[in-house]
């Protein structure tokens, strides 16, 4: 599974960004796709996850109500819409994939995922 993130950038606090994760094998697969944020010197922190087969969604408490994870109708792209961004939202954002239902995983834990993209930088000032 190959994952490619895009959509990062610089934004002022209170602004919005939409990140995209294109996957090579999402279509027809039952996978859990997660979005993670990493800042220097810290572990990757899970922010949201989605099961591609039924689009069940899961969020970290710190982003609930502000971030929305979704997938496109074609089934090969997962989005992370980030609204009301805060400076602590700054970091490298990665998408990750695991061939399992999210409900069977610790879906906000880095170690639950096998496949990772290269990341896209988000800076909130």
N, C-alpha and C positions, 0 to 999 in steps of 0.2 A: 504494500500500500504506500503510495507516494502522496504526500500532503504539501500543498503550497498555500501559504498565507499571504494576504495582501490587505491594504486598507489602513495601515498605520499612518501616523503623522503627528503633527503638533497641533494642540488645540488649547484654548483657554478654559479655565475652570468653568463648569456649567455647560460646556459645549458637548457635541456629540461626534461620534465616529462609528462607522460600520466596518467591521473586519470580515474578511471572507476566507474560507478554507476550502480549496478545491481538492477533492480526493480521487485517486485513480480507480478505486474499487468500491465506492459507496453504493453504486447502483445495484439493486437486487440483493444487497447484503444486509444482514442484521448487525449493525455495529453501534458502538457507543463512541461518540465524538465529544471530546472535551476541549475547553479553552482554559489555558493556564497563563498566569502572569508571573514574571520573574524580575526581581530587582537585584542589583549587584550584591553579592555576598549572602543571598537568601535562596532558599529552595523555591521551586516552582509552586505557586499557589493556585489551586483550582478555583475557577470563577463560575463556570457553567458547563453543563453537559446535556446531550440529547441522544435519544435512541433513534436511529434512522428508520427503523421498521414501523414505528408507531408514533414517533415524534414526541414521546414523553420528555419533559424538560426538567432540569434540576439546576439549582442556583446556590452559590454561597450566600450566606446571610448578608454579607457586606455589599452585595450588588443587587439583591432582590428588589424588584420594583424599578430599577434603573437600567439593567441590562436585559436583553432578550436574545435568546439563542433560537435559531430557526434553520430550516433547510429549504432549498428551492424545490419547485415542482419536478424538475428533472432528476433530483435526488443525488447530484454529485457535488453540491456546494452547501456548506454550512456557514451561517452568518452569526456574528455577534454584534448586535446593535447596542451601542453604549451611549446612554444619555446621562445628562447631569454629571459629567465627569468631574472627578476631584483630583487634586495634585497627587494623592496617594495611589491613583490609578496609573501613574507613570510606570513603565516597564516594558520588557519584551514580552509580547503575547505569542503564545504557541498554540497550535491545535494539535490534538493527539487522537489516535484511533485505536480501538480494541475490538476484536471480533467477538463481541458478547453483548448481551443486553445490559444497559446501564444499571438496572435494578440488581444485577448479580455482582456488581463491582463496588469498590469504594471509589465512586466515580469522580471525586474531587481530589484523589490522591495520585500523585505522579506515577507511582510504581504500578498502578493498575493498567497502564497503557504501554503498548509495545511500539507503536509507530508514532513518529513525531515529525512535524515540519521544522523549517529553519527559523521561523519567528518573524514578527513584524513589530517595529518599535512604536510605542505610543508615549507621547510626552504631553503632560497636562501642566500648564503653568498658571 
